């Protein structure tokens, strides 16, 4: 088992599960009840993630006139929203954690069905190959969501319900721990993939930076347009611009068997860690 496998299959899932547990300590059932009794923020966030982001990705591919492999790679990252990383950044940035977790869970379940459709269309458009069939492991994806996200959060919420004082005391230490883990994950990813990342930045660095900035800007503006403010606006901004780079890389390299198509996911991951880190620094340092 090489270092990349150890990082991807052991270190990252455990780290993210710990972060999700910390989030659960700050949540109560009412945080989710309010979202579905007034679902505007959820609907706006999902619309951004599932509809508008692929359109922005397509526009950038056309603008930069990327070769087919890079074009498909950008489309892959565009159709893979959310992921636990967005929850982490939301927590430290003092966003609406309940909204972030809800968007991640719903988007992850929905994209199991939308990703094959959208990517098949993209591959046919950019290569002319209409025979490519993409199948995502539905059961495996749902289990991953449960183990890394839902179960740790539920455990944290149960502890919060039984011992609220302890949960409140742990809020600040867990936010600090999340920040430290974020930095460690970022550095480990760079070290483990340094050769591929250099190539990725040369090929699609500017295109993926623009994609990241535009999608975050989209989140901020659509939230404002629909009268969503405060910590929910922060969450929609983050959820719109922080993609599931790990899933995108797996699709490119394991399902499509094309390492070159995985380069945009690597480049985008660097940018989203940088922009996400800036948000964490700026918003997380503010007083409650």
BADO-876740 format. One record per residue (C-alpha): residue number from 1; residue in three letters; y negated, z, x negated. Coordinates in nm, 2 decimals, always signed. Last residue first. Layout:
<atoms>
+-----+-----+--------+--------+--------+
:   n : res :     yy :     zz :     xx :
+-----+-----+--------+--------+--------+
: NUM : ala :      Y :      Z :      X :
...
+-----+-----+--------+--------+--------+
</atoms>
This chain:
<atoms>
+-----+-----+--------+--------+--------+
:   n : res :     yy :     zz :     xx :
+-----+-----+--------+--------+--------+
: 288 : unk :  -3.56 :  +1.75 :  +1.92 :
: 287 : unk :  -3.74 :  +1.72 :  +1.59 :
: 286 : unk :  -3.73 :  +1.38 :  +1.42 :
: 285 : unk :  -3.50 :  +1.33 :  +1.12 :
: 284 : unk :  -3.23 :  +1.16 :  +1.33 :
: 283 : unk :  -3.47 :  +0.89 :  +1.45 :
: 282 : unk :  -3.60 :  +0.76 :  +1.11 :
: 281 : unk :  -3.29 :  +0.83 :  +0.90 :
: 280 : unk :  -3.04 :  +0.73 :  +1.16 :
: 279 : unk :  -3.24 :  +0.42 :  +1.24 :
: 278 : unk :  -3.26 :  +0.32 :  +0.88 :
: 277 : unk :  -2.88 :  +0.38 :  +0.84 :
: 276 : unk :  -2.81 :  +0.15 :  +1.14 :
: 275 : unk :  -3.02 :  -0.12 :  +0.97 :
: 274 : unk :  -2.83 :  -0.08 :  +0.65 :
: 273 : unk :  -2.49 :  -0.04 :  +0.80 :
: 272 : unk :  -2.56 :  -0.33 :  +1.03 :
: 271 : unk :  -2.66 :  -0.55 :  +0.74 :
: 270 : unk :  -2.35 :  -0.47 :  +0.54 :
: 269 : unk :  -2.12 :  -0.52 :  +0.84 :
: 268 : unk :  -2.29 :  -0.86 :  +0.90 :
: 267 : unk :  -2.19 :  -0.98 :  +0.56 :
: 266 : unk :  -1.83 :  -0.87 :  +0.59 :
: 265 : unk :  -1.80 :  -1.02 :  +0.94 :
: 264 : unk :  -1.96 :  -1.34 :  +0.82 :
: 263 : unk :  -1.69 :  -1.36 :  +0.54 :
: 262 : unk :  -1.39 :  -1.34 :  +0.78 :
: 261 : unk :  -1.40 :  -1.71 :  +0.86 :
: 260 : unk :  -1.34 :  -1.77 :  +0.49 :
: 259 : unk :  -1.03 :  -1.55 :  +0.50 :
: 258 : unk :  -0.86 :  -1.78 :  +0.75 :
: 257 : unk :  -0.53 :  -1.67 :  +0.90 :
: 256 : unk :  -0.66 :  -1.71 :  +1.26 :
: 255 : unk :  -0.49 :  -1.39 :  +1.38 :
: 254 : unk :  -0.47 :  -1.19 :  +1.06 :
: 253 : unk :  -0.78 :  -1.30 :  +0.86 :
: 252 : unk :  -1.03 :  -1.40 :  +1.12 :
: 251 : unk :  -0.92 :  -1.17 :  +1.40 :
: 250 : unk :  -0.88 :  -0.88 :  +1.16 :
: 249 : unk :  -1.23 :  -0.93 :  +1.02 :
: 248 : unk :  -1.38 :  -0.94 :  +1.37 :
: 247 : unk :  -1.19 :  -0.62 :  +1.47 :
: 246 : unk :  -1.33 :  -0.44 :  +1.16 :
: 245 : unk :  -1.68 :  -0.57 :  +1.21 :
: 244 : unk :  -1.70 :  -0.42 :  +1.56 :
: 243 : unk :  -2.07 :  -0.50 :  +1.62 :
: 242 : unk :  -2.38 :  -0.28 :  +1.59 :
: 241 : unk :  -2.68 :  -0.47 :  +1.73 :
: 240 : unk :  -2.65 :  -0.44 :  +2.11 :
: 239 : unk :  -2.50 :  -0.09 :  +2.09 :
: 238 : unk :  -2.78 :  +0.03 :  +1.88 :
: 237 : unk :  -3.06 :  -0.10 :  +2.10 :
: 236 : unk :  -2.87 :  +0.02 :  +2.41 :
: 235 : unk :  -2.84 :  +0.36 :  +2.26 :
: 234 : unk :  -3.20 :  +0.40 :  +2.16 :
: 233 : unk :  -3.31 :  +0.29 :  +2.51 :
: 232 : unk :  -3.08 :  +0.56 :  +2.66 :
: 231 : unk :  -3.24 :  +0.82 :  +2.43 :
: 230 : unk :  -3.58 :  +0.76 :  +2.58 :
: 229 : unk :  -3.65 :  +0.46 :  +2.81 :
: 228 : unk :  -3.48 :  +0.23 :  +3.05 :
: 227 : unk :  -3.73 :  +0.06 :  +3.27 :
: 226 : unk :  -3.55 :  -0.27 :  +3.31 :
: 225 : unk :  -3.77 :  -0.46 :  +3.07 :
: 224 : unk :  -3.77 :  -0.17 :  +2.82 :
: 223 : unk :  -3.39 :  -0.18 :  +2.80 :
: 222 : unk :  -3.40 :  -0.56 :  +2.77 :
: 221 : unk :  -3.66 :  -0.53 :  +2.49 :
: 220 : unk :  -3.47 :  -0.27 :  +2.27 :
: 219 : unk :  -3.13 :  -0.44 :  +2.31 :
: 218 : unk :  -3.27 :  -0.78 :  +2.23 :
: 217 : unk :  -3.44 :  -0.64 :  +1.92 :
: 216 : unk :  -3.11 :  -0.51 :  +1.81 :
: 215 : unk :  -2.95 :  -0.84 :  +1.87 :
: 214 : unk :  -3.23 :  -1.03 :  +1.69 :
: 213 : unk :  -3.22 :  -0.81 :  +1.39 :
: 212 : unk :  -2.84 :  -0.83 :  +1.35 :
: 211 : unk :  -2.82 :  -1.21 :  +1.41 :
: 210 : unk :  -3.11 :  -1.26 :  +1.16 :
: 209 : unk :  -2.93 :  -1.06 :  +0.90 :
: 208 : unk :  -2.61 :  -1.26 :  +0.97 :
: 207 : unk :  -2.79 :  -1.59 :  +0.92 :
: 206 : unk :  -2.96 :  -1.47 :  +0.60 :
: 205 : unk :  -2.64 :  -1.35 :  +0.44 :
: 204 : unk :  -2.42 :  -1.64 :  +0.55 :
: 203 : unk :  -2.28 :  -1.81 :  +0.24 :
: 202 : unk :  -2.44 :  -1.62 :  -0.05 :
: 201 : unk :  -2.40 :  -1.29 :  +0.13 :
: 200 : unk :  -2.03 :  -1.37 :  +0.21 :
: 199 : unk :  -1.96 :  -1.46 :  -0.15 :
: 198 : unk :  -2.09 :  -1.13 :  -0.28 :
: 197 : unk :  -1.90 :  -0.95 :  +0.01 :
: 196 : unk :  -1.57 :  -1.11 :  -0.09 :
: 195 : unk :  -1.59 :  -0.97 :  -0.45 :
: 194 : unk :  -1.72 :  -0.63 :  -0.34 :
: 193 : unk :  -1.45 :  -0.57 :  -0.08 :
: 192 : unk :  -1.31 :  -0.22 :  -0.17 :
: 191 : unk :  -1.63 :  -0.10 :  -0.33 :
: 190 : unk :  -1.85 :  -0.22 :  -0.04 :
: 189 : unk :  -1.62 :  -0.07 :  +0.22 :
: 188 : unk :  -1.60 :  +0.26 :  +0.03 :
: 187 : unk :  -1.98 :  +0.28 :  +0.00 :
: 186 : unk :  -2.03 :  +0.23 :  +0.38 :
: 185 : unk :  -1.75 :  +0.47 :  +0.47 :
: 184 : unk :  -1.90 :  +0.74 :  +0.24 :
: 183 : unk :  -2.25 :  +0.69 :  +0.38 :
: 182 : unk :  -2.13 :  +0.72 :  +0.74 :
: 181 : unk :  -1.91 :  +1.02 :  +0.65 :
: 180 : unk :  -2.21 :  +1.20 :  +0.52 :
: 179 : unk :  -2.41 :  +1.12 :  +0.83 :
: 178 : unk :  -2.13 :  +1.23 :  +1.06 :
: 177 : unk :  -2.10 :  +1.56 :  +0.86 :
: 176 : unk :  -2.47 :  +1.62 :  +0.92 :
: 175 : unk :  -2.44 :  +1.56 :  +1.29 :
: 174 : unk :  -2.13 :  +1.78 :  +1.29 :
: 173 : unk :  -2.33 :  +2.06 :  +1.12 :
: 172 : unk :  -2.61 :  +2.03 :  +1.38 :
: 171 : unk :  -2.39 :  +2.04 :  +1.69 :
: 170 : unk :  -2.15 :  +2.31 :  +1.56 :
: 169 : unk :  -2.37 :  +2.60 :  +1.69 :
: 168 : unk :  -2.38 :  +2.43 :  +2.04 :
: 167 : unk :  -2.00 :  +2.39 :  +2.05 :
: 166 : unk :  -1.95 :  +2.76 :  +1.94 :
: 165 : unk :  -2.18 :  +2.88 :  +2.22 :
: 164 : unk :  -2.02 :  +2.65 :  +2.48 :
: 163 : unk :  -1.68 :  +2.80 :  +2.43 :
: 162 : unk :  -1.43 :  +2.69 :  +2.70 :
: 161 : unk :  -1.63 :  +2.39 :  +2.82 :
: 160 : unk :  -1.74 :  +2.28 :  +2.48 :
: 159 : unk :  -1.38 :  +2.32 :  +2.35 :
: 158 : unk :  -1.26 :  +2.09 :  +2.64 :
: 157 : unk :  -1.54 :  +1.84 :  +2.55 :
: 156 : unk :  -1.43 :  +1.83 :  +2.19 :
: 155 : unk :  -1.07 :  +1.76 :  +2.29 :
: 154 : unk :  -1.19 :  +1.49 :  +2.53 :
: 153 : unk :  -1.39 :  +1.33 :  +2.25 :
: 152 : unk :  -1.09 :  +1.33 :  +2.02 :
: 151 : unk :  -0.87 :  +1.18 :  +2.29 :
: 150 : unk :  -1.11 :  +0.90 :  +2.40 :
: 149 : unk :  -1.22 :  +0.76 :  +2.06 :
: 148 : unk :  -0.96 :  +0.71 :  +1.78 :
: 147 : unk :  -0.64 :  +0.77 :  +1.97 :
: 146 : unk :  -0.74 :  +0.63 :  +2.31 :
: 145 : unk :  -0.93 :  +0.33 :  +2.18 :
: 144 : unk :  -0.64 :  +0.25 :  +1.94 :
: 143 : unk :  -0.39 :  +0.28 :  +2.22 :
: 142 : unk :  -0.59 :  +0.03 :  +2.43 :
: 141 : unk :  -0.61 :  -0.21 :  +2.14 :
: 140 : unk :  -0.23 :  -0.18 :  +2.07 :
: 139 : unk :  -0.15 :  -0.25 :  +2.44 :
: 138 : unk :  -0.37 :  -0.56 :  +2.46 :
: 137 : unk :  -0.27 :  -0.71 :  +2.13 :
: 136 : unk :  -0.51 :  -1.00 :  +2.11 :
: 135 : unk :  -0.39 :  -1.36 :  +2.17 :
: 134 : unk :  -0.58 :  -1.66 :  +2.04 :
: 133 : unk :  -0.44 :  -2.01 :  +2.12 :
: 132 : unk :  -0.57 :  -2.30 :  +1.91 :
: 131 : unk :  -0.48 :  -2.64 :  +2.06 :
: 130 : unk :  -0.83 :  -2.76 :  +2.13 :
: 129 : unk :  -0.91 :  -2.85 :  +1.77 :
: 128 : unk :  -1.24 :  -3.03 :  +1.77 :
: 127 : unk :  -1.36 :  -2.82 :  +1.49 :
: 126 : unk :  -1.69 :  -2.67 :  +1.60 :
: 125 : unk :  -1.65 :  -2.70 :  +1.98 :
: 124 : unk :  -1.27 :  -2.64 :  +2.00 :
: 123 : unk :  -1.31 :  -2.33 :  +1.78 :
: 122 : unk :  -1.59 :  -2.20 :  +1.99 :
: 121 : unk :  -1.40 :  -2.26 :  +2.32 :
: 120 : unk :  -1.10 :  -2.08 :  +2.18 :
: 119 : unk :  -1.33 :  -1.80 :  +2.06 :
: 118 : unk :  -1.48 :  -1.75 :  +2.40 :
: 117 : unk :  -1.15 :  -1.74 :  +2.59 :
: 116 : unk :  -0.96 :  -1.52 :  +2.34 :
: 115 : unk :  -1.26 :  -1.28 :  +2.31 :
: 114 : unk :  -1.30 :  -1.24 :  +2.69 :
: 113 : unk :  -0.97 :  -1.07 :  +2.77 :
: 112 : unk :  -0.95 :  -0.80 :  +2.50 :
: 111 : unk :  -1.32 :  -0.81 :  +2.53 :
: 110 : unk :  -1.31 :  -0.62 :  +2.86 :
: 109 : unk :  -1.13 :  -0.31 :  +2.72 :
: 108 : unk :  -1.35 :  -0.28 :  +2.41 :
: 107 : unk :  -1.66 :  -0.33 :  +2.62 :
: 106 : unk :  -1.56 :  -0.06 :  +2.86 :
: 105 : unk :  -1.48 :  +0.20 :  +2.59 :
: 104 : unk :  -1.78 :  +0.11 :  +2.37 :
: 103 : unk :  -2.02 :  +0.11 :  +2.66 :
: 102 : unk :  -1.90 :  +0.45 :  +2.79 :
: 101 : unk :  -1.91 :  +0.61 :  +2.44 :
: 100 : unk :  -2.27 :  +0.49 :  +2.39 :
:  99 : unk :  -2.38 :  +0.60 :  +2.74 :
:  98 : unk :  -2.23 :  +0.95 :  +2.69 :
:  97 : unk :  -2.40 :  +0.96 :  +2.34 :
:  96 : unk :  -2.75 :  +0.89 :  +2.47 :
:  95 : unk :  -2.93 :  +0.85 :  +2.14 :
:  94 : unk :  -3.02 :  +1.12 :  +1.90 :
:  93 : unk :  -3.01 :  +0.88 :  +1.59 :
:  92 : unk :  -2.72 :  +1.09 :  +1.45 :
:  91 : unk :  -2.52 :  +1.04 :  +1.77 :
:  90 : unk :  -2.61 :  +0.68 :  +1.82 :
:  89 : unk :  -2.51 :  +0.59 :  +1.46 :
:  88 : unk :  -2.17 :  +0.75 :  +1.51 :
:  87 : unk :  -2.12 :  +0.59 :  +1.85 :
:  86 : unk :  -2.21 :  +0.25 :  +1.70 :
:  85 : unk :  -1.95 :  +0.30 :  +1.43 :
:  84 : unk :  -1.68 :  +0.38 :  +1.69 :
:  83 : unk :  -1.68 :  +0.01 :  +1.80 :
:  82 : unk :  -1.93 :  -0.19 :  +1.99 :
:  81 : unk :  -1.93 :  -0.57 :  +2.03 :
:  80 : unk :  -1.68 :  -0.83 :  +1.90 :
:  79 : unk :  -1.80 :  -1.16 :  +2.05 :
:  78 : unk :  -2.08 :  -1.22 :  +1.80 :
:  77 : unk :  -1.86 :  -1.12 :  +1.50 :
:  76 : unk :  -1.62 :  -1.40 :  +1.60 :
:  75 : unk :  -1.91 :  -1.65 :  +1.66 :
:  74 : unk :  -2.04 :  -1.59 :  +1.31 :
:  73 : unk :  -1.69 :  -1.66 :  +1.17 :
:  72 : unk :  -1.66 :  -1.97 :  +1.38 :
:  71 : unk :  -1.98 :  -2.11 :  +1.24 :
:  70 : unk :  -1.88 :  -2.01 :  +0.88 :
:  69 : unk :  -1.55 :  -2.20 :  +0.91 :
:  68 : unk :  -1.71 :  -2.50 :  +1.09 :
:  67 : unk :  -2.00 :  -2.54 :  +0.84 :
:  66 : unk :  -2.33 :  -2.38 :  +0.93 :
:  65 : unk :  -2.62 :  -2.58 :  +1.07 :
:  64 : unk :  -2.85 :  -2.28 :  +1.03 :
:  63 : unk :  -3.02 :  -2.32 :  +1.37 :
:  62 : unk :  -2.69 :  -2.43 :  +1.54 :
:  61 : unk :  -2.51 :  -2.11 :  +1.41 :
:  60 : unk :  -2.81 :  -1.90 :  +1.51 :
:  59 : unk :  -2.80 :  -2.04 :  +1.86 :
:  58 : unk :  -2.43 :  -1.97 :  +1.89 :
:  57 : unk :  -2.48 :  -1.61 :  +1.78 :
:  56 : unk :  -2.76 :  -1.56 :  +2.03 :
:  55 : unk :  -2.54 :  -1.69 :  +2.31 :
:  54 : unk :  -2.25 :  -1.47 :  +2.20 :
:  53 : unk :  -2.49 :  -1.17 :  +2.21 :
:  52 : unk :  -2.63 :  -1.25 :  +2.56 :
:  51 : unk :  -2.31 :  -1.24 :  +2.75 :
:  50 : unk :  -2.07 :  -0.96 :  +2.65 :
:  49 : unk :  -2.29 :  -0.72 :  +2.46 :
:  48 : unk :  -2.62 :  -0.77 :  +2.63 :
:  47 : unk :  -2.47 :  -0.77 :  +2.98 :
:  46 : unk :  -2.26 :  -0.46 :  +2.89 :
:  45 : unk :  -2.58 :  -0.27 :  +2.79 :
:  44 : unk :  -2.77 :  -0.38 :  +3.09 :
:  43 : unk :  -2.48 :  -0.28 :  +3.32 :
:  42 : unk :  -2.44 :  +0.06 :  +3.16 :
:  41 : unk :  -2.81 :  +0.13 :  +3.17 :
:  40 : unk :  -2.83 :  +0.04 :  +3.54 :
:  39 : unk :  -2.53 :  +0.26 :  +3.64 :
:  38 : unk :  -2.70 :  +0.53 :  +3.83 :
:  37 : unk :  -2.42 :  +0.74 :  +3.98 :
:  36 : unk :  -2.20 :  +0.59 :  +3.71 :
:  35 : unk :  -2.42 :  +0.72 :  +3.42 :
:  34 : unk :  -2.49 :  +1.05 :  +3.59 :
:  33 : unk :  -2.11 :  +1.13 :  +3.62 :
:  32 : unk :  -2.07 :  +1.05 :  +3.24 :
:  31 : unk :  -2.31 :  +1.31 :  +3.12 :
:  30 : unk :  -2.20 :  +1.55 :  +3.40 :
:  29 : unk :  -1.86 :  +1.57 :  +3.23 :
:  28 : unk :  -2.01 :  +1.75 :  +2.94 :
:  27 : unk :  -2.08 :  +1.62 :  +2.59 :
:  26 : unk :  -2.21 :  +1.78 :  +2.26 :
:  25 : unk :  -1.87 :  +1.90 :  +2.14 :
:  24 : unk :  -1.73 :  +1.56 :  +2.23 :
:  23 : unk :  -1.95 :  +1.40 :  +1.97 :
:  22 : unk :  -1.80 :  +1.61 :  +1.70 :
:  21 : unk :  -1.45 :  +1.50 :  +1.81 :
:  20 : unk :  -1.57 :  +1.14 :  +1.79 :
:  19 : unk :  -1.68 :  +1.20 :  +1.43 :
:  18 : unk :  -1.34 :  +1.34 :  +1.34 :
:  17 : unk :  -1.17 :  +1.04 :  +1.51 :
:  16 : unk :  -1.39 :  +0.81 :  +1.30 :
:  15 : unk :  -1.29 :  +0.97 :  +0.98 :
:  14 : unk :  -0.92 :  +0.96 :  +1.07 :
:  13 : unk :  -0.94 :  +0.59 :  +1.17 :
:  12 : unk :  -1.14 :  +0.50 :  +0.86 :
:  11 : unk :  -0.92 :  +0.68 :  +0.60 :
:  10 : unk :  -0.57 :  +0.57 :  +0.73 :
:   9 : unk :  -0.54 :  +0.21 :  +0.83 :
:   8 : unk :  -0.85 :  +0.05 :  +0.69 :
:   7 : unk :  -0.90 :  +0.26 :  +0.38 :
:   6 : unk :  -0.53 :  +0.27 :  +0.29 :
:   5 : unk :  -0.50 :  -0.10 :  +0.35 :
:   4 : unk :  -0.80 :  -0.18 :  +0.12 :
:   3 : unk :  -0.66 :  +0.06 :  -0.15 :
:   2 : unk :  -0.32 :  -0.12 :  -0.17 :
:   1 : unk :  +0.00 :  +0.00 :  +0.00 :
+-----+-----+--------+--------+--------+
</atoms>
